[in-house]
Each structure stands twice: as C-alpha cells, then as structure tokens.
C-alpha cells in the first residue's frame, strides 16, 4: 500500500483561531498525526503558515477540509513523503 507519511503545506489563515488552536484541530483529524506550524508572515487580517503533518497514513482531503472549516485556505503543497509499504515477498 502506498501511503502519504509526511506533507508540508503553505496555508493562509485568519488570526482566529490562533496558531495553537489551528494546529490542534488539524492534529485531531488523524489518530497519530504530529503537526508542526511555523508562522511565516502576519498582516492585518491573516497569517501565512508553513504546516508539516506526519503520520502513518495521512488523509490529505480531511486535512484540507479541516483547514477550510477554520477559514483557512491551502496555497500550495510544498513537500510530500510517500512510502510503499507493500510486502516484498
């Protein structure tokens, strides 16, 4: 099975929810997600984040839905790590 294990996203979000709440909400999407966020830019109404999500099997669509539900928008997928966990035998 081919699975996404790590993804780095460029996200634009409003000031609220704050970065901690935003990160927690995305982490709750998966049972074992580890989420790191770096605030790259702040303007009057928004923040630009670099968000890294790691997990055993990442559900990109669920992450994107979570971001949208909090008023954010995905600008780009900057990095992806995918593993093929197929049994070689």
C-alpha positions in Angstrom: 0.0 0.0 0.0 1.3 3.4 -0.9 0.8 5.9 1.9 1.5 9.6 2.4 3.6 9.8 5.6 4.6 13.5 5.6 3.3 16.6 3.9 4.3 20.3 4.1 1.7 22.8 3.3 1.6 26.6 2.7 -1.6 27.8 4.4 -3.2 31.2 4.8 -5.5 31.6 7.8 -7.3 34.4 9.7 -5.9 35.5 13.0 -8.6 33.5 14.8 -8.3 30.6 15.6 -4.8 31.2 16.8 -1.9 29.0 15.6 -2.1 26.7 18.6 -5.9 26.1 18.2 -5.5 25.7 14.4 -2.7 23.1 14.9 -4.6 21.1 17.5 -7.7 21.0 15.2 -5.6 19.6 12.3 -3.9 17.1 14.6 -7.3 15.8 15.6 -8.0 14.7 12.0 -5.8 11.7 12.3 -5.2 9.2 15.2 -1.4 9.6 15.2 -0.8 13.0 13.4 2.1 15.1 14.5 1.7 18.7 13.3 4.3 21.5 13.3 3.4 25.0 12.4 5.7 27.9 11.7 4.1 31.4 11.3 5.9 32.8 8.2 4.1 36.1 7.8 1.5 38.2 9.6 -0.5 41.0 8.1 -3.6 43.0 9.2 -6.1 40.2 8.7 -4.2 36.9 8.0 -1.3 34.7 8.9 0.8 32.6 6.5 1.8 29.3 7.9 4.1 26.5 6.9 2.4 23.4 8.3 4.1 20.0 8.4 1.9 16.9 9.1 3.4 13.5 9.8 1.5 10.2 10.4 1.2 6.6 9.4 -1.4 7.3 6.7 -2.2 11.0 6.0 -5.7 11.8 4.7 -5.0 14.9 2.7 -8.6 15.6 1.9 -9.6 15.5 5.6 -6.7 17.9 6.4 -7.8 20.3 3.6 -11.4 20.2 4.9 -10.3 21.0 8.4 -8.3 24.0 7.2 -11.2 25.3 5.2 -13.6 24.8 8.1 -11.5 27.2 10.2 -11.5 29.8 7.5 -8.1 29.0 6.1 -7.0 28.2 2.6 -4.3 26.0 1.1 -1.9 27.9 -1.1 0.4 25.0 -2.0 1.8 21.6 -1.2 5.5 22.2 -0.7 6.8 18.8 0.2 5.4 15.2 0.2 6.9 12.0 1.6 5.2 8.8 0.4 6.1 5.2 1.3 5.3 2.0 -0.5 4.7 -0.4 2.4 3.9 -3.4 0.0 5.2 -6.7 1.2 8.2 -7.6 -0.9 7.7 -11.4 -0.5 
